[in-house]
Amino acid sequence: MGIILKIIVLIVGLAAGVAMLTHSYQLTHLFGYNSLAERYLGTGGTYSMWKILGALTIIGAVLYVF
């Protein structure tokens, strides 16, 4: 049961991460701009935030499996 759960987490994590990386524009318009990201990451920081979260999601899913 443990390996099946890890495989499911990997698939869901990869799918969510890739979606955040490729659809940051749509996510920003769906959830709105993040003032904290805009302040610390500069203009367009919300788009960068979604890309960073997507990359961290993929890395976290892969690390969970191993």
N, CA, C and O atoms as a Maestro MAE file, in Angstrom:
{
 s_m_m2io_version
 :::
 2.0.0
}

f_m_ct {
 s_m_title
 :::
 protein
 m_atom[264] {
  # First column is atom index #
  i_m_mmod_type
  r_m_x_coord
  r_m_y_coord
  r_m_z_coord
  i_m_residue_number
  s_m_chain_name
  s_m_pdb_residue_name
  s_m_pdb_atom_name
  i_m_atomic_number
  :::
  1 25 0.820 -1.200 0.000 1 A "MET " " N  " 7
  2 3 0.000 0.000 0.000 1 A "MET " " CA " 6
  3 2 0.859 1.258 0.000 1 A "MET " " C  " 6
  4 15 0.452 2.282 -0.548 1 A "MET " " O  " 8
  5 25 2.035 1.196 0.603 2 A "GLY " " N  " 7
  6 3 2.892 2.361 0.709 2 A "GLY " " CA " 6
  7 2 3.417 2.840 -0.628 2 A "GLY " " C  " 6
  8 15 3.456 4.043 -0.886 2 A "GLY " " O  " 8
  9 25 3.822 1.905 -1.485 3 A "ILE " " N  " 7
  10 3 4.381 2.291 -2.786 3 A "ILE " " CA " 6
  11 2 3.296 2.848 -3.698 3 A "ILE " " C  " 6
  12 15 3.559 3.734 -4.512 3 A "ILE " " O  " 8
  13 25 2.087 2.335 -3.565 4 A "ILE " " N  " 7
  14 3 0.987 2.840 -4.393 4 A "ILE " " CA " 6
  15 2 0.673 4.293 -4.019 4 A "ILE " " C  " 6
  16 15 0.429 5.126 -4.891 4 A "ILE " " O  " 8
  17 25 0.681 4.586 -2.717 5 A "LEU " " N  " 7
  18 3 0.449 5.952 -2.269 5 A "LEU " " CA " 6
  19 2 1.535 6.883 -2.781 5 A "LEU " " C  " 6
  20 15 1.240 8.001 -3.205 5 A "LEU " " O  " 8
  21 25 2.778 6.443 -2.749 6 A "LYS " " N  " 7
  22 3 3.875 7.274 -3.240 6 A "LYS " " CA " 6
  23 2 3.760 7.542 -4.739 6 A "LYS " " C  " 6
  24 15 4.055 8.644 -5.200 6 A "LYS " " O  " 8
  25 25 3.333 6.540 -5.493 7 A "ILE " " N  " 7
  26 3 3.155 6.725 -6.935 7 A "ILE " " CA " 6
  27 2 2.029 7.712 -7.217 7 A "ILE " " C  " 6
  28 15 2.142 8.553 -8.109 7 A "ILE " " O  " 8
  29 25 0.942 7.609 -6.454 8 A "ILE " " N  " 7
  30 3 -0.177 8.543 -6.632 8 A "ILE " " CA " 6
  31 2 0.252 9.960 -6.294 8 A "ILE " " C  " 6
  32 15 -0.081 10.896 -7.020 8 A "ILE " " O  " 8
  33 25 0.995 10.134 -5.186 9 A "VAL " " N  " 7
  34 3 1.478 11.462 -4.805 9 A "VAL " " CA " 6
  35 2 2.410 12.010 -5.879 9 A "VAL " " C  " 6
  36 15 2.357 13.200 -6.190 9 A "VAL " " O  " 8
  37 25 3.260 11.164 -6.450 10 A "LEU " " N  " 7
  38 3 4.173 11.595 -7.507 10 A "LEU " " CA " 6
  39 2 3.405 12.075 -8.736 10 A "LEU " " C  " 6
  40 15 3.719 13.131 -9.284 10 A "LEU " " O  " 8
  41 25 2.422 11.326 -9.165 11 A "ILE " " N  " 7
  42 3 1.654 11.688 -10.356 11 A "ILE " " CA " 6
  43 2 0.879 12.989 -10.131 11 A "ILE " " C  " 6
  44 15 0.882 13.875 -10.986 11 A "ILE " " O  " 8
  45 25 0.218 13.099 -8.980 12 A "VAL " " N  " 7
  46 3 -0.551 14.309 -8.680 12 A "VAL " " CA " 6
  47 2 0.377 15.509 -8.511 12 A "VAL " " C  " 6
  48 15 0.070 16.602 -8.987 12 A "VAL " " O  " 8
  49 25 1.509 15.313 -7.835 13 A "GLY " " N  " 7
  50 3 2.465 16.398 -7.640 13 A "GLY " " CA " 6
  51 2 3.066 16.882 -8.941 13 A "GLY " " C  " 6
  52 15 3.206 18.087 -9.153 13 A "GLY " " O  " 8
  53 25 3.421 15.957 -9.812 14 A "LEU " " N  " 7
  54 3 3.966 16.344 -11.116 14 A "LEU " " CA " 6
  55 2 2.927 17.078 -11.955 14 A "LEU " " C  " 6
  56 15 3.235 18.081 -12.598 14 A "LEU " " O  " 8
  57 25 1.704 16.577 -11.945 15 A "ALA " " N  " 7
  58 3 0.649 17.230 -12.726 15 A "ALA " " CA " 6
  59 2 0.364 18.633 -12.201 15 A "ALA " " C  " 6
  60 15 0.213 19.568 -12.987 15 A "ALA " " O  " 8
  61 25 0.291 18.786 -10.892 16 A "ALA " " N  " 7
  62 3 0.027 20.107 -10.309 16 A "ALA " " CA " 6
  63 2 1.196 21.054 -10.576 16 A "ALA " " C  " 6
  64 15 0.982 22.225 -10.888 16 A "ALA " " O  " 8
  65 25 2.419 20.563 -10.458 17 A "GLY " " N  " 7
  66 3 3.594 21.397 -10.698 17 A "GLY " " CA " 6
  67 2 3.687 21.864 -12.138 17 A "GLY " " C  " 6
  68 15 3.969 23.032 -12.402 17 A "GLY " " O  " 8
  69 25 3.452 20.961 -13.056 18 A "VAL " " N  " 7
  70 3 3.496 21.323 -14.475 18 A "VAL " " CA " 6
  71 2 2.374 22.304 -14.805 18 A "VAL " " C  " 6
  72 15 2.568 23.232 -15.591 18 A "VAL " " O  " 8
  73 25 1.199 22.101 -14.204 19 A "ALA " " N  " 7
  74 3 0.090 23.027 -14.435 19 A "ALA " " CA " 6
  75 2 0.437 24.423 -13.931 19 A "ALA " " C  " 6
  76 15 0.120 25.414 -14.589 19 A "ALA " " O  " 8
  77 25 1.086 24.513 -12.767 20 A "MET " " N  " 7
  78 3 1.477 25.823 -12.246 20 A "MET " " CA " 6
  79 2 2.538 26.479 -13.121 20 A "MET " " C  " 6
  80 15 2.528 27.695 -13.306 20 A "MET " " O  " 8
  81 25 3.444 25.684 -13.654 21 A "LEU " " N  " 7
  82 3 4.491 26.238 -14.513 21 A "LEU " " CA " 6
  83 2 3.937 26.731 -15.844 21 A "LEU " " C  " 6
  84 15 4.333 27.791 -16.329 21 A "LEU " " O  " 8
  85 25 3.039 25.979 -16.425 22 A "THR " " N  " 7
  86 3 2.574 26.303 -17.768 22 A "THR " " CA " 6
  87 2 1.388 27.262 -17.783 22 A "THR " " C  " 6
  88 15 1.167 27.948 -18.782 22 A "THR " " O  " 8
  89 25 0.621 27.322 -16.697 23 A "HIS " " N  " 7
  90 3 -0.591 28.137 -16.677 23 A "HIS " " CA " 6
  91 2 -0.534 29.232 -15.621 23 A "HIS " " C  " 6
  92 15 -1.549 29.533 -14.994 23 A "HIS " " O  " 8
  93 25 0.628 29.829 -15.414 24 A "SER " " N  " 7
  94 3 0.754 30.877 -14.398 24 A "SER " " CA " 6
  95 2 -0.096 32.099 -14.750 24 A "SER " " C  " 6
  96 15 -0.618 32.763 -13.855 24 A "SER " " O  " 8
  97 25 -0.237 32.396 -16.022 25 A "TYR " " N  " 7
  98 3 -1.060 33.536 -16.450 25 A "TYR " " CA " 6
  99 2 -2.523 33.319 -16.059 25 A "TYR " " C  " 6
  100 15 -3.161 34.216 -15.507 25 A "TYR " " O  " 8
  101 25 -3.047 32.137 -16.346 26 A "GLN " " N  " 7
  102 3 -4.442 31.851 -16.024 26 A "GLN " " CA " 6
  103 2 -4.660 31.792 -14.510 26 A "GLN " " C  " 6
  104 15 -5.693 32.244 -14.017 26 A "GLN " " O  " 8
  105 25 -3.695 31.237 -13.771 27 A "LEU " " N  " 7
  106 3 -3.820 31.172 -12.321 27 A "LEU " " CA " 6
  107 2 -3.812 32.564 -11.693 27 A "LEU " " C  " 6
  108 15 -4.534 32.828 -10.732 27 A "LEU " " O  " 8
  109 25 -2.992 33.444 -12.246 28 A "THR " " N  " 7
  110 3 -2.943 34.814 -11.735 28 A "THR " " CA " 6
  111 2 -4.273 35.524 -11.959 28 A "THR " " C  " 6
  112 15 -4.737 36.253 -11.082 28 A "THR " " O  " 8
  113 25 -4.878 35.328 -13.096 29 A "HIS " " N  " 7
  114 3 -6.157 35.982 -13.362 29 A "HIS " " CA " 6
  115 2 -7.301 35.318 -12.611 29 A "HIS " " C  " 6
  116 15 -8.320 35.957 -12.347 29 A "HIS " " O  " 8
  117 25 -7.144 34.040 -12.261 30 A "LEU " " N  " 7
  118 3 -8.175 33.355 -11.490 30 A "LEU " " CA " 6
  119 2 -8.136 33.767 -10.021 30 A "LEU " " C  " 6
  120 15 -9.179 34.038 -9.425 30 A "LEU " " O  " 8
  121 25 -6.929 33.815 -9.429 31 A "PHE " " N  " 7
  122 3 -6.783 34.104 -8.002 31 A "PHE " " CA " 6
  123 2 -6.401 35.544 -7.702 31 A "PHE " " C  " 6
  124 15 -6.453 35.959 -6.545 31 A "PHE " " O  " 8
  125 25 -6.022 36.309 -8.701 32 A "GLY " " N  " 7
  126 3 -5.644 37.697 -8.488 32 A "GLY " " CA " 6
  127 2 -4.151 37.844 -8.223 32 A "GLY " " C  " 6
  128 15 -3.416 36.864 -8.095 32 A "GLY " " O  " 8
  129 25 -3.733 39.096 -8.146 33 A "TYR " " N  " 7
  130 3 -2.321 39.393 -7.928 33 A "TYR " " CA " 6
  131 2 -1.988 39.283 -6.449 33 A "TYR " " C  " 6
  132 15 -2.826 39.562 -5.593 33 A "TYR " " O  " 8
  133 25 -0.773 38.878 -6.157 34 A "ASN " " N  " 7
  134 3 -0.295 38.746 -4.794 34 A "ASN " " CA " 6
  135 2 0.607 39.934 -4.494 34 A "ASN " " C  " 6
  136 15 1.671 40.075 -5.096 34 A "ASN " " O  " 8
  137 25 0.190 40.784 -3.572 35 A "SER " " N  " 7
  138 3 0.946 42.004 -3.296 35 A "SER " " CA " 6
  139 2 2.320 41.696 -2.699 35 A "SER " " C  " 6
  140 15 3.279 42.420 -2.965 35 A "SER " " O  " 8
  141 25 2.428 40.649 -1.910 36 A "LEU " " N  " 7
  142 3 3.718 40.278 -1.323 36 A "LEU " " CA " 6
  143 2 4.707 39.840 -2.406 36 A "LEU " " C  " 6
  144 15 5.878 40.219 -2.376 36 A "LEU " " O  " 8
  145 25 4.237 39.055 -3.343 37 A "ALA " " N  " 7
  146 3 5.099 38.616 -4.448 37 A "ALA " " CA " 6
  147 2 5.475 39.794 -5.336 37 A "ALA " " C  " 6
  148 15 6.609 39.884 -5.805 37 A "ALA " " O  " 8
  149 25 4.533 40.692 -5.567 38 A "GLU " " N  " 7
  150 3 4.828 41.860 -6.396 38 A "GLU " " CA " 6
  151 2 5.861 42.769 -5.721 38 A "GLU " " C  " 6
  152 15 6.697 43.374 -6.391 38 A "GLU " " O  " 8
  153 25 5.795 42.857 -4.406 39 A "ARG " " N  " 7
  154 3 6.722 43.718 -3.674 39 A "ARG " " CA " 6
  155 2 8.138 43.141 -3.677 39 A "ARG " " C  " 6
  156 15 9.098 43.867 -3.937 39 A "ARG " " O  " 8
  157 25 8.277 41.851 -3.391 40 A "TYR " " N  " 7
  158 3 9.609 41.270 -3.219 40 A "TYR " " CA " 6
  159 2 10.205 40.681 -4.493 40 A "TYR " " C  " 6
  160 15 11.426 40.580 -4.609 40 A "TYR " " O  " 8
  161 25 9.371 40.294 -5.444 41 A "LEU " " N  " 7
  162 3 9.885 39.724 -6.691 41 A "LEU " " CA " 6
  163 2 9.852 40.721 -7.839 41 A "LEU " " C  " 6
  164 15 10.305 40.407 -8.940 41 A "LEU " " O  " 8
  165 25 9.327 41.906 -7.603 42 A "GLY " " N  " 7
  166 3 9.290 42.935 -8.638 42 A "GLY " " CA " 6
  167 2 8.043 42.836 -9.498 42 A "GLY " " C  " 6
  168 15 7.122 42.073 -9.209 42 A "GLY " " O  " 8
  169 25 8.038 43.629 -10.566 43 A "THR " " N  " 7
  170 3 6.906 43.627 -11.478 43 A "THR " " CA " 6
  171 2 6.769 42.247 -12.120 43 A "THR " " C  " 6
  172 15 7.751 41.674 -12.591 43 A "THR " " O  " 8
  173 25 5.565 41.728 -12.136 44 A "GLY " " N  " 7
  174 3 5.344 40.382 -12.643 44 A "GLY " " CA " 6
  175 2 5.705 39.317 -11.625 44 A "GLY " " C  " 6
  176 15 5.899 38.156 -11.984 44 A "GLY " " O  " 8
  177 25 5.797 39.697 -10.368 45 A "GLY " " N  " 7
  178 3 6.200 38.767 -9.318 45 A "GLY " " CA " 6
  179 2 5.192 37.664 -9.058 45 A "GLY " " C  " 6
  180 15 5.558 36.570 -8.628 45 A "GLY " " O  " 8
  181 25 3.920 37.949 -9.320 46 A "THR " " N  " 7
  182 3 2.902 36.922 -9.105 46 A "THR " " CA " 6
  183 2 3.091 35.774 -10.093 46 A "THR " " C  " 6
  184 15 2.916 34.609 -9.734 46 A "THR " " O  " 8
  185 25 3.444 36.095 -11.322 47 A "TYR " " N  " 7
  186 3 3.713 35.046 -12.306 47 A "TYR " " CA " 6
  187 2 4.928 34.231 -11.878 47 A "TYR " " C  " 6
  188 15 4.933 33.005 -11.995 47 A "TYR " " O  " 8
  189 25 5.950 34.909 -11.384 48 A "SER " " N  " 7
  190 3 7.144 34.221 -10.903 48 A "SER " " CA " 6
  191 2 6.825 33.354 -9.690 48 A "SER " " C  " 6
  192 15 7.369 32.259 -9.547 48 A "SER " " O  " 8
  193 25 5.950 33.839 -8.823 49 A "MET " " N  " 7
  194 3 5.554 33.070 -7.649 49 A "MET " " CA " 6
  195 2 4.927 31.745 -8.052 49 A "MET " " C  " 6
  196 15 5.241 30.708 -7.468 49 A "MET " " O  " 8
  197 25 4.040 31.768 -9.051 50 A "TRP " " N  " 7
  198 3 3.409 30.530 -9.499 50 A "TRP " " CA " 6
  199 2 4.442 29.572 -10.093 50 A "TRP " " C  " 6
  200 15 4.348 28.360 -9.897 50 A "TRP " " O  " 8
  201 25 5.419 30.105 -10.812 51 A "LYS " " N  " 7
  202 3 6.456 29.254 -11.389 51 A "LYS " " CA " 6
  203 2 7.346 28.654 -10.305 51 A "LYS " " C  " 6
  204 15 7.732 27.489 -10.393 51 A "LYS " " O  " 8
  205 25 7.672 29.442 -9.285 52 A "ILE " " N  " 7
  206 3 8.474 28.934 -8.172 52 A "ILE " " CA " 6
  207 2 7.702 27.868 -7.399 52 A "ILE " " C  " 6
  208 15 8.260 26.830 -7.045 52 A "ILE " " O  " 8
  209 25 6.419 28.122 -7.136 53 A "LEU " " N  " 7
  210 3 5.600 27.123 -6.439 53 A "LEU " " CA " 6
  211 2 5.462 25.841 -7.251 53 A "LEU " " C  " 6
  212 15 5.463 24.747 -6.687 53 A "LEU " " O  " 8
  213 25 5.343 25.967 -8.567 54 A "GLY " " N  " 7
  214 3 5.269 24.780 -9.420 54 A "GLY " " CA " 6
  215 2 6.543 23.965 -9.370 54 A "GLY " " C  " 6
  216 15 6.497 22.738 -9.275 54 A "GLY " " O  " 8
  217 25 7.688 24.641 -9.435 55 A "ALA " " N  " 7
  218 3 8.966 23.932 -9.369 55 A "ALA " " CA " 6
  219 2 9.151 23.269 -8.007 55 A "ALA " " C  " 6
  220 15 9.634 22.139 -7.929 55 A "ALA " " O  " 8
  221 25 8.771 23.966 -6.934 56 A "LEU " " N  " 7
  222 3 8.889 23.387 -5.597 56 A "LEU " " CA " 6
  223 2 7.942 22.200 -5.406 56 A "LEU " " C  " 6
  224 15 8.273 21.248 -4.701 56 A "LEU " " O  " 8
  225 25 6.776 22.258 -6.029 57 A "THR " " N  " 7
  226 3 5.837 21.139 -5.955 57 A "THR " " CA " 6
  227 2 6.409 19.907 -6.641 57 A "THR " " C  " 6
  228 15 6.306 18.799 -6.116 57 A "THR " " O  " 8
  229 25 7.008 20.095 -7.803 58 A "ILE " " N  " 7
  230 3 7.617 18.970 -8.512 58 A "ILE " " CA " 6
  231 2 8.774 18.394 -7.704 58 A "ILE " " C  " 6
  232 15 8.884 17.177 -7.552 58 A "ILE " " O  " 8
  233 25 9.630 19.264 -7.188 59 A "ILE " " N  " 7
  234 3 10.777 18.803 -6.397 59 A "ILE " " CA " 6
  235 2 10.302 18.077 -5.140 59 A "ILE " " C  " 6
  236 15 10.842 17.030 -4.781 59 A "ILE " " O  " 8
  237 25 9.289 18.634 -4.472 60 A "GLY " " N  " 7
  238 3 8.764 18.001 -3.272 60 A "GLY " " CA " 6
  239 2 8.150 16.626 -3.541 60 A "GLY " " C  " 6
  240 15 8.316 15.706 -2.739 60 A "GLY " " O  " 8
  241 25 7.447 16.483 -4.655 61 A "ALA " " N  " 7
  242 3 6.845 15.193 -4.996 61 A "ALA " " CA " 6
  243 2 7.900 14.141 -5.285 61 A "ALA " " C  " 6
  244 15 7.768 12.986 -4.880 61 A "ALA " " O  " 8
  245 25 8.944 14.548 -5.989 62 A "VAL " " N  " 7
  246 3 10.028 13.603 -6.307 62 A "VAL " " CA " 6
  247 2 10.788 13.231 -5.028 62 A "VAL " " C  " 6
  248 15 11.134 12.065 -4.833 62 A "VAL " " O  " 8
  249 25 11.044 14.196 -4.172 63 A "LEU " " N  " 7
  250 3 11.748 13.894 -2.918 63 A "LEU " " CA " 6
  251 2 10.919 13.014 -2.007 63 A "LEU " " C  " 6
  252 15 11.476 12.188 -1.284 63 A "LEU " " O  " 8
  253 25 9.598 13.166 -2.018 64 A "TYR " " N  " 7
  254 3 8.729 12.322 -1.202 64 A "TYR " " CA " 6
  255 2 8.842 10.849 -1.623 64 A "TYR " " C  " 6
  256 15 8.827 9.950 -0.782 64 A "TYR " " O  " 8
  257 25 8.954 10.624 -2.912 65 A "VAL " " N  " 7
  258 3 9.027 9.251 -3.399 65 A "VAL " " CA " 6
  259 2 10.346 8.597 -2.991 65 A "VAL " " C  " 6
  260 15 10.378 7.419 -2.633 65 A "VAL " " O  " 8
  261 25 11.419 9.358 -3.046 66 A "PHE " " N  " 7
  262 3 12.726 8.794 -2.708 66 A "PHE " " CA " 6
  263 2 13.039 9.027 -1.256 66 A "PHE " " C  " 6
  264 15 14.100 8.623 -0.781 66 A "PHE " " O  " 8
  :::
 }
 m_bond[263] {
  # First column is bond index #
  i_m_from
  i_m_to
  i_m_order
  :::
  1 1 2 1
  2 2 3 1
  3 3 4 2
  4 3 5 1
  5 5 6 1
  6 6 7 1
  7 7 8 2
  8 7 9 1
  9 9 10 1
  10 10 11 1
  11 11 12 2
  12 11 13 1
  13 13 14 1
  14 14 15 1
  15 15 16 2
  16 15 17 1
  17 17 18 1
  18 18 19 1
  19 19 20 2
  20 19 21 1
  21 21 22 1
  22 22 23 1
  23 23 24 2
  24 23 25 1
  25 25 26 1
  26 26 27 1
  27 27 28 2
  28 27 29 1
  29 29 30 1
  30 30 31 1
  31 31 32 2
  32 31 33 1
  33 33 34 1
  34 34 35 1
  35 35 36 2
  36 35 37 1
  37 37 38 1
  38 38 39 1
  39 39 40 2
  40 39 41 1
  41 41 42 1
  42 42 43 1
  43 43 44 2
  44 43 45 1
  45 45 46 1
  46 46 47 1
  47 47 48 2
  48 47 49 1
  49 49 50 1
  50 50 51 1
  51 51 52 2
  52 51 53 1
  53 53 54 1
  54 54 55 1
  55 55 56 2
  56 55 57 1
  57 57 58 1
  58 58 59 1
  59 59 60 2
  60 59 61 1
  61 61 62 1
  62 62 63 1
  63 63 64 2
  64 63 65 1
  65 65 66 1
  66 66 67 1
  67 67 68 2
  68 67 69 1
  69 69 70 1
  70 70 71 1
  71 71 72 2
  72 71 73 1
  73 73 74 1
  74 74 75 1
  75 75 76 2
  76 75 77 1
  77 77 78 1
  78 78 79 1
  79 79 80 2
  80 79 81 1
  81 81 82 1
  82 82 83 1
  83 83 84 2
  84 83 85 1
  85 85 86 1
  86 86 87 1
  87 87 88 2
  88 87 89 1
  89 89 90 1
  90 90 91 1
  91 91 92 2
  92 91 93 1
  93 93 94 1
  94 94 95 1
  95 95 96 2
  96 95 97 1
  97 97 98 1
  98 98 99 1
  99 99 100 2
  100 99 101 1
  101 101 102 1
  102 102 103 1
  103 103 104 2
  104 103 105 1
  105 105 106 1
  106 106 107 1
  107 107 108 2
  108 107 109 1
  109 109 110 1
  110 110 111 1
  111 111 112 2
  112 111 113 1
  113 113 114 1
  114 114 115 1
  115 115 116 2
  116 115 117 1
  117 117 118 1
  118 118 119 1
  119 119 120 2
  120 119 121 1
  121 121 122 1
  122 122 123 1
  123 123 124 2
  124 123 125 1
  125 125 126 1
  126 126 127 1
  127 127 128 2
  128 127 129 1
  129 129 130 1
  130 130 131 1
  131 131 132 2
  132 131 133 1
  133 133 134 1
  134 134 135 1
  135 135 136 2
  136 135 137 1
  137 137 138 1
  138 138 139 1
  139 139 140 2
  140 139 141 1
  141 141 142 1
  142 142 143 1
  143 143 144 2
  144 143 145 1
  145 145 146 1
  146 146 147 1
  147 147 148 2
  148 147 149 1
  149 149 150 1
  150 150 151 1
  151 151 152 2
  152 151 153 1
  153 153 154 1
  154 154 155 1
  155 155 156 2
  156 155 157 1
  157 157 158 1
  158 158 159 1
  159 159 160 2
  160 159 161 1
  161 161 162 1
  162 162 163 1
  163 163 164 2
  164 163 165 1
  165 165 166 1
  166 166 167 1
  167 167 168 2
  168 167 169 1
  169 169 170 1
  170 170 171 1
  171 171 172 2
  172 171 173 1
  173 173 174 1
  174 174 175 1
  175 175 176 2
  176 175 177 1
  177 177 178 1
  178 178 179 1
  179 179 180 2
  180 179 181 1
  181 181 182 1
  182 182 183 1
  183 183 184 2
  184 183 185 1
  185 185 186 1
  186 186 187 1
  187 187 188 2
  188 187 189 1
  189 189 190 1
  190 190 191 1
  191 191 192 2
  192 191 193 1
  193 193 194 1
  194 194 195 1
  195 195 196 2
  196 195 197 1
  197 197 198 1
  198 198 199 1
  199 199 200 2
  200 199 201 1
  201 201 202 1
  202 202 203 1
  203 203 204 2
  204 203 205 1
  205 205 206 1
  206 206 207 1
  207 207 208 2
  208 207 209 1
  209 209 210 1
  210 210 211 1
  211 211 212 2
  212 211 213 1
  213 213 214 1
  214 214 215 1
  215 215 216 2
  216 215 217 1
  217 217 218 1
  218 218 219 1
  219 219 220 2
  220 219 221 1
  221 221 222 1
  222 222 223 1
  223 223 224 2
  224 223 225 1
  225 225 226 1
  226 226 227 1
  227 227 228 2
  228 227 229 1
  229 229 230 1
  230 230 231 1
  231 231 232 2
  232 231 233 1
  233 233 234 1
  234 234 235 1
  235 235 236 2
  236 235 237 1
  237 237 238 1
  238 238 239 1
  239 239 240 2
  240 239 241 1
  241 241 242 1
  242 242 243 1
  243 243 244 2
  244 243 245 1
  245 245 246 1
  246 246 247 1
  247 247 248 2
  248 247 249 1
  249 249 250 1
  250 250 251 1
  251 251 252 2
  252 251 253 1
  253 253 254 1
  254 254 255 1
  255 255 256 2
  256 255 257 1
  257 257 258 1
  258 258 259 1
  259 259 260 2
  260 259 261 1
  261 261 262 1
  262 262 263 1
  263 263 264 2
  :::
 }
}
